[in-house]
């Protein structure tokens, strides 16, 4: 790629303004509430941390207790617990108590799908 093409500003916009009413109407009908987009934005922020992504990747393979996650990631229990609380706050993971241990799993299949699609996109 030529260096002078790296910052080609302006070629990617319309040169004239022509509104296309039917496509505009169809697109507007698909918009969700402002609150929905705020919640989605907050959820995507959770995916913006490499440690949380690693935890989600681990849990996509196997349900694990906190001690197992600490061992795999070579992290302290308090650090892992903090990340798990953040993931729980957006219903991305859930846990069950087994005696004195907490075993974590992904909240539902959507979490696996989001993670899988994200990884596929990055690897393209």
N, C-alpha and C positions, 0 to 999 in steps of 0.2 A: 504494500500500500504506500502510495506516495505521501510524504510528510504534509504537503499542502492540502491534501484531502482529509486529513485528520479532523480539522475543525471547520468543516464546510457548514456554515451557518446560513440558514435561509432556504436551502434546497428542499427541506423536509416539511415546508409549510405551504398552504394554499397561496397562490398568487392573486386570487380573487375570492370574494365572499359570495358563495352560493349555498343557500340553506336547502336541505333535502328533508322535507317535512315528514314523509312516511318513515324513513329510517330514524329520524330524531324521535318521533312519537313512540316507535317500537322500542328504541333504546331506553327512553325515559320510563316506559312502563315496567322495565326490568329493575329499575333502581329500588333498593331497599331503604328502610328508615335510617335516619342519621345515627340512631343508637346502634343499629345493626353494624354499620361500618365502624363505629367507635369500638365496639366489642371485638370485631374482626381484627382491627388494627392492634388492639391490646394482645390478642391471641398471637398474631404474627410476631409481635415483639418478643414473646416467649421463645420463639424459634430462632431468635437472633443471638443466642448464646451457645458457643460450641460445647460446653459441658452439658447443658440441657439436651442438646442434640445427641450427644453420645449416650446419655441416659435413655433417651427415647429409643435410640437404635438398639441398645442392649435389651430393653423391655419388649422390643418388637420380636425378639428371638426367644426370650425366656422370661417368665416371672421371676423376680429376684428380691431377696431381702436387702435391706440397707447395707448390711455387712458385706454382702456379695458385691454390691455396686462399688463400695469403698475399696475393696480388694482389687477389682478389675481396673478401676480408674486411678488407683493409688492416691486416694483422697481421704481426708478425715471424715468421720461420721457427721460432724457438725456442718461441714461444707456440702456434703451430699444431701443431708436432710434439708438444708436451706434451699437447694435447687429443687428437691422433690416437693417442698411446700409451694414453691412458685409454680411448678407444673400442676399440682393439685388445685391451685387457686383458679385455674382456667379449665379445670376438668379434663386435663390431658392424661393424667394418671390417677389410679386409685390404689388403695391398699387394704389388706386384711391383716388382722392381728392373728398370729399363730403363737400362742403362749406369750413370750416376751419379745418376739420378733415381729417386724412389720414387713410383709411381702407385698411388693409393688407389681402392678401390671398396667398396661395401657388401658385407658378408659373405654375405648371402643375402636372399631375398625377404621374410623375416619382418621385417627391419629396415624395409623400405619400408612394409609393412603397419602396423607399430606407429606409424611416423611419420605415415602417411596417416590412420589412425584418430584419432590424437591431434589432428591439425590439424582434421579434420572436427568433432570434439567441441568444440574451442575456438571454431570459427566458427559453431556452431549458435546 
